[in-house]
Amino acid sequence: MSFAVSRSLLKIAGLVLCAGSVALPASAQFAFGGDAPIEVDADRIEYEGGVAVLTGQVQIVQSDARILADQVSLYRAQLEDGQLGDVTKIEALGNFYYITPLEKVRGDSGVYEQTLGRITVTGDVILEDSNGSIGTGHSLVYNVNSKEAVLQSDCQGRKCPDRVKLLIDNNNR
């Protein structure tokens, strides 16, 4: 089961079901990426080539976006002159959180792929927006370019206890 989340459509609660999925354009404000500096804080950092492995209460901040996890691997591009370039991928494992002023996402792990413009969160995902609306599922895929989010479950059907769930808070506008 999957659905995409749109803040404006959450208020209207216009859900369109199609083959076990709900598809809505998203207006979430996931903000990682761009040219702002990335600040990294961890108990331990190990470098191996273009990969930095951070462990122990890792926090990564860029502008007003923050990633928290037990362990994070930062992948940097290898430039032609042998220097390291921008961060191209972030893999976070254990107690993953992605926090912006407008959204909070929690899961067991998360991957940010800069070249694809995609954030993927897996394992007991909880997505909460600033209006108090909450979505839960097994995985979340967010396209930072198209602003489309898809929350999915591992099972389908009304009798499945772990279907995608959405709580729309109509009182907090």
C-alpha positions, 0 to 999 in steps of 0.5 A: 500500500502506498500514498503520497502526501500533500499538505494542501490535500491533507486539509481537504482529505481528497484521497484517490485510490488506485490499485491499492495506492493513494497518489497525491502531489507533495508539498513537503519542505525537505531541504537537504542538499544545496550549497550551504555548509554541512556541519557534522557532529559524532563520537567518532569519525573514520575516513576511508577514501571518499567515505566518512563513517560516523558513529555515536549519536551522529548529527548532521546539519545543513541550513535548517535540516537535521539528520540524527542517527546511530551511524552515518556514512557520508560519500563524497564525489572524487574530483578529476584532480584527486580532491574530494567534492560534494557529498553525494550520498548519506546512509544513516543506520539506527534511530534515524531522524530527519527534521526540518521546521515543517516536518519530522521523519523517523525510521530505522534507516535513511538514505539521501542520494543527491544525484537522484534527488531522493530520500528513502526512509525504511523501518517503522516510518513516522512522518509528521508535518507542522500541522500535526498530521501524521503518516505511518508505514514501512518506507518513505521515498521522497523526491526533493526535485518533484516534491513528491512523497510516497509512504508504503507498507509491506502488506495490503488489504483491510485485515493487514495490521501494518497498512499505511495509516494517515491521521489528518489533524483538521483542528491545527490549520 
